[in-house]
Amino acid sequence: MKIDKYIKNKRSKAALFLLAVMLVLSLFAEVIANDKPIILKYQGEYLFPIVTSYTDARFGGDFPTEANYKDQFIVQNIKQEGYMIMPLIEFSYNTVDYELNEPFPAPPSKRHILGTDEEGRDIAARLLYGIRLSFVFAFLLTVLSSAIGIFVGAVMGYFGGKTDIILQRLIEIWDTMPQMFILIIVASVFVPSFFMLLFILLLFSWTELTGMVRAEFLRARNFEYVKAAKAIGVSNFRIMWRHILPNTLVTTVTFVPFILAGGIVALTALDFLGLGLGQEYPSLGDLVRQGKDNLHAPWIGLSIFFVLSVLLTALIFIGEGVREAMDKRRR
């Protein structure tokens, strides 16, 4: 079995475990790093601030705005009438620590285990949220681009002839489009949002699997079972979907981890250049930029270097393990 072959690859198995740990921690980032209590008891009632917003007046304050759980007046009122349980890291990705007595960026300490960035935000919290954002972005980009690329490649390979030639020429023209210049133009006109940036990168990333899928369909369309299906009147779509595509996916799935890694690198690079997401997002690329601009604060550069190295290396090792497990030439 292919799963048994993958499990025997200790390097890939360790990479999968490490990646799973990072993703699980990032998925529960609100519980691990937040400036709001996980749970609090006030006047005999249990409240969940990380899920529901409560006003300052709810805890004896004077304002109708959301409560600031760093305010000593609010904290004392809550402790007098109950208690609250704070996360392990008492800062969210956008929380500025105004109580520090040293200039930003501040070095690692008990209060900030990885230090702060140049705006006084906790680096550990931004890394947790940034890993989740980068992986979700790369996952959506991979799924959508793979779906489009597989569909176009299947049409090219199955029908061949003029359809194949025309689509090949169109793809060659499309691949020569200056992607970076288009991103610069868009960034100068609009502030790129998550979905706008995803759409722009999707326009240029869907061609990655097209050539491989085309070759597989060109090879498989001449098999006996495909000819037999055509002879009994099975539709082209059904032949492509039920008979050829499952065999093709065995080859294409080995490239998914590499495409994921490429999506993370693309988002990080764009954020580093200032062409990606805005300041309201916990961007890994922004931390890379800050590490370059603040060489006197090496904890910023070292933290983001370690996280990106582990994340990308784990994806590459997983991809290699899947490829080796599905390689028919290996026993």
N, C-alpha and C positions, 0 to 999 in steps of 0.2 A: 504493500500500500504506500501511496505517496506520503501520507501523514507520518508513517513509521520512518520513512527515509528522512523526513524533515526533523523529526525528534532526535534521530541519531546524530544530527549536525549540532554539536554542542554550542558552537559560536552563534549560529542562527537562533537556537532555542534561548540562549542567554539574552540575545538582542531583543527577541520578542517579549521576554519577561520584563526587561528593562523598559522597553517602550510602553508596555501595558501599565507598568507602575507610574510612569510619567503622565500617561493619559488619564488614569484614574485620579491621580492627585489634581490634575488640572480641571477635570470635570467637577470636582468638589471644591473648587477654588474659593467659592463664597463661604464655605464652612471653615476653610483653613486660614484664609487671609481676608479680613473684612474689618471695617471700622464700626460695624454694628454687632450687637450681641447675637449669639446663636439662639439663645432663649433667655428670657427674663421673667421673673415673677414680680408683679407689682400690684399691691392691694388685693392679694389673694387670687389674682388672675394671671394665667400664663400667656405670654406674648412672644411672637416670633418676628423680630425686626428685620431679619434677612429675607423674609417673605412678604411681610406687610409693613407699610410705612405708617409711623405714628408721629403725631405732632408734638412740638415742644410743650404745649399746654397740657397734653395728656399726662406728663410727669411733673406737673407743678410749675411749668414755665409760663412765660407771658406771650409767646409768639405762636401763630398758627402754622408756621413752617415745620419741616421735618426736624425731629429731635436730633441734637448733636450729642452723641454718647461719649464724646471726649470732654464735654463741658462738666466741670466739677460740680456745679450746682445740680445738674440733672443726675449725675452719678450719685451724689449724696442722697437725693430724694428717692432714687430707686433703691439704694441700699437700706434706707430707713424703713421702707415699706416692703422690702423683699430682697431680691438678689438678681444678678445677671451673670451669664457665662459668656465670656468673650472668646473669639477664635484664637488659635495658636499665634497667629500674626495679626496684631490689632490694627492693621492698615489695609485698605483696599488698593487697587492699582492706581487710583487717581487721588488718593489721600495725601495731602501735603502736611508734613509734621512741623507745625509752627512752634512746638515746644522745645525743639532742639536748641542747644546753646552754642552751636558751632555752625560755620557757614556750610552751604550746600556746594558740592556733594559731600555728605558726611561719611566717614569710614565705618566699617562694620563694628557693631557693638551688641550688647544684650537687647537693646531696643530694636535695632535693625541688624539682623544677623548677616546680611550681605551688604549693608550700607544703604545709602540713598543716592538717587540720581541728582542731576544738577538743579532739579526743581523741588527737591525735598521729598520725593515719593519713594516708598520702600521698594528696593530692587527685587527682593524675593517675591513680593506680591505681584509685581509687574511680570516677572518670569512665569509665574503660575498661570496668570490670565493670558499672557502672550503665547504660551505653548498651546493652550486651547484654541485661541483665535487662529493661530497659524495652521494648526492641524485641521480645524473645521474648514478653513478657506481652501487648503490644499486638497482635502477630501472632496469637497463640492466640485472643485476645478477638475479633479481626476475623474470623478464619476461622469460629469457632463461632457468633458472633452473625449473620454473614452467611448461614451455612447455615440457621439456624433462621428468620431473617427472610425469606429467599428461599422456603423451603418454605411458610411460613404465607401469604405474599403470593401465591404461586402457587395455593394452594388457594382463597383468597378470590377472586382474579380469574378463575380458570377456571370454578369452579362458580357464583359469583355468587349472586343470590337471597338466601334466608334464611341460607345459610352465610356469605355476605359480610357481611350486616348484623349477625349475631350476633358474628362475630369482630371486626368493627370496633368494636362497643360494648365488647367485652371488652378490646381493646387500649387504647381510650380510658380505661377504668377503670384498667388496669394502669399507664398512663403517668402517672396522677395520684398514684401511690404515692410517699410521701416517701422517696426513695432515701437521702438524707443521714442521716435519722433512723434508718433501718434499719442503716446502716453504723455509726453511733454505738452502737446497741444491741449489735451483734455485737462491735465492738471492746471494749466494756466487759465482755463476758462471756468472749470468747476473744481470744487473741493471733492476729490474722489471718495465716494462712499464704499462700503463693503461690497455691495452688489454691483455697483458700477465698475469697480476694479475687477471683480470676478468676471463680468461680461467682457471687458476689454481683453483680459488675458485668455479667456475662452475663445475669442475670435482667432487667436494665433496658436493655440495649443492643441486643437482638435486633430491636427494632421500627424501627430506623433505615432499613432497606431495604424494609420491608414495603409501605409505601404506593406506592413506585415500581414494585416488582415487580407488585403488584396491578394498577396502571394498565396496565402492559405486557401482562399476561395478559388483562385485560378487552378490550384492543384486538385482541390476536392471536387470541382464541378465535373471532372471527367471520370470519377469513380463509378463503379458499376451500380452501386445502390442509388446514386443520384440519377443515372440514366434510367434505371428501373422505375424510380419515382416519377420521372417525367413521362415515361411510357404509359403509366396507368392514369395519367391526368392530374397528378398532384400539382398544385399551384406553385409558382416560383417563390412566393413569399414563404409558404409552408416549408418548402425544401430548404430555403436559406435559414429559416428560424429553427426548424426541428432537426434537420439532418446535418447541416454543414457547420452552423454556428457553434454548437457544443464542442465540436472537435477543435475549432479555432480558439475558443476561450482558454483551452489548456495552455496554449502558447502565449496568448496576450496577457493572462493573469500574472505571469512571471515578471512583467514590466510594470505592474501597478505600484509596488513600493518605490521604484525609481522615479515614476511620475509624481508620486506623493512628495518625495524628496525635492524634486524640481519645483513643485508648487510652493513649498516652504521657502526655498532659496529665492524664487522669483518675488514673493511678497516681501521677504526680508530685504532684498536688494532695492526694491522700489521704495520702501519706507526709509531705507538708509539714504537714498538719493533725494528724498523729499517729494517723490512722485506718487507715493502710496497713500495709506490711510492717514486721517487727521490726528491731531493730538488727543482727541477723546478716546482713541483706541489704545489698548496696551500692546504696543508694537515691539517685536523683537528687533526690527530694523532700527527703530529709534534708539534702543539701547546700544546697538552697534555704533551708531553715529555719535552718541554721547561718549562711548569708550574712546573713539578717535579724537574727539574734541577735548577730552579731559584726561590727558595722559598722566597728570599728577594724581588722578584718582584711579589707580589700576584695578580696584575691585569691580568697577563697572565693566571694563573690557574683559577681565578674567571670568566674570560670572557669565556673561553672554556667550563668550567663546566656549566655555565648558558645556553649557546647555545646548548650543547649536551643534557642537561636535558630537555629543552623545546622541542627540536626536537624529541627526543625519546619518551618522555611522550605524546606528541601530536599524534604520530603514534600509540602508545599503546591504547590511548583513542579512536582513530578512529577505530581501529580494534575491540575493545570491543563494540562500537556502532553498527558497521556493523554486528557483531555476534548476538547481541541482537535483531536487526531489522529483521534478517533472521531466528531467532529461532521460529519454529512453535509452541513450547510449551507456548510461551508468547502471551498474548492477545494484 
